[in-house]
Amino acid sequence: MSNTNTIPPLEIRLQVLSAVDHAPGNSIRARIQSVATRTFVDSRSDKSYQFTWRTISTWLYRFKNTVLPHSIIKPVVIKTPTVKFNPMN
């Protein structure tokens, strides 16, 4: 296990969030608790990480509320002022 004071790399955090999507369970809570039993290994430093379900839940909440709303691209609507056209003039 790694030291509790070290912040895991972004790649590990994204692996954990991806594992929540693919974990067995009928609810998000069950999936998070399933992932909390796993150990994740950083391929660069060979450190192993295991996270509590509360940590994973916090990451998932932050990811859904900060990353996902910005990734949804809304169509740009350009409204031009209407010009009245009078064919008599």
C-alpha positions as CSV (number, residue, x, y, z in Angstrom):
1,M,0.0,0.0,0.0
2,S,1.1,3.5,-0.6
3,N,1.4,6.3,1.9
4,T,-2.0,8.0,2.7
5,N,-0.5,11.5,2.2
6,T,0.3,10.9,-1.5
7,I,-2.2,12.1,-4.1
8,P,-2.8,9.5,-6.7
9,P,-2.1,10.4,-10.3
10,L,-4.9,11.4,-12.6
11,E,-4.7,8.2,-14.5
12,I,-5.4,6.1,-11.4
13,R,-8.4,8.3,-10.5
14,L,-9.8,7.9,-14.0
15,Q,-9.2,4.1,-13.8
16,V,-11.2,4.1,-10.6
17,L,-14.1,6.0,-12.1
18,S,-14.1,3.8,-15.1
19,A,-14.1,0.7,-12.8
20,V,-17.3,2.1,-11.2
21,D,-19.0,2.1,-14.5
22,H,-18.1,-1.5,-15.2
23,A,-18.5,-2.9,-11.6
24,P,-21.2,-5.4,-10.8
25,G,-24.1,-4.1,-8.8
26,N,-27.6,-2.8,-9.2
27,S,-27.0,0.7,-7.7
28,I,-24.2,3.2,-7.8
29,R,-23.6,2.7,-4.1
30,A,-23.1,-1.1,-4.6
31,R,-20.7,-0.4,-7.6
32,I,-18.7,2.0,-5.6
33,Q,-18.4,-0.4,-2.7
34,S,-17.3,-3.1,-5.1
35,V,-14.6,-1.0,-6.5
36,A,-13.4,0.0,-3.0
37,T,-12.3,-3.6,-2.4
38,R,-9.9,-3.5,-5.4
39,T,-6.3,-2.4,-5.5
40,F,-5.1,-0.2,-8.4
41,V,-1.4,-0.2,-9.4
42,D,0.3,2.8,-11.0
43,S,2.3,1.5,-14.0
44,R,4.8,4.3,-13.9
45,S,5.8,4.1,-10.2
46,D,4.6,0.6,-9.3
47,K,2.7,1.9,-6.3
48,S,-0.5,0.3,-5.3
49,Y,-3.6,2.2,-4.2
50,Q,-6.7,1.2,-2.5
51,F,-9.4,3.8,-1.8
52,T,-12.3,4.0,0.5
53,W,-15.8,4.1,-0.8
54,R,-16.2,7.7,0.4
55,T,-13.2,8.8,-1.6
56,I,-14.5,7.1,-4.7
57,S,-17.9,8.6,-4.1
58,T,-16.4,12.1,-3.8
59,W,-14.4,11.7,-7.0
60,L,-17.5,10.5,-8.9
61,Y,-19.6,13.4,-7.6
62,R,-16.9,16.0,-8.5
63,F,-16.4,14.4,-11.9
64,K,-20.1,14.4,-12.8
65,N,-20.6,18.0,-11.6
66,T,-17.5,19.6,-13.1
67,V,-16.4,17.6,-16.2
68,L,-19.6,16.3,-17.7
69,P,-21.5,19.6,-17.9
70,H,-18.6,21.2,-19.7
71,S,-18.3,18.3,-22.2
72,I,-21.8,18.6,-23.4
73,I,-21.6,21.0,-26.3
74,K,-24.8,23.1,-26.8
75,P,-25.5,24.2,-30.4
76,V,-24.8,27.8,-31.1
77,V,-27.9,29.7,-32.2
78,I,-27.1,33.0,-33.9
79,K,-30.1,35.2,-34.1
80,T,-29.9,38.0,-36.6
81,P,-32.3,40.9,-36.4
82,T,-35.2,40.6,-38.9
83,V,-35.2,43.2,-41.6
84,K,-38.5,44.5,-42.8
85,F,-38.7,44.4,-46.5
86,N,-41.2,46.6,-48.3
87,P,-41.4,45.8,-52.0
88,M,-43.3,49.0,-52.7
89,N,-40.4,51.3,-52.0
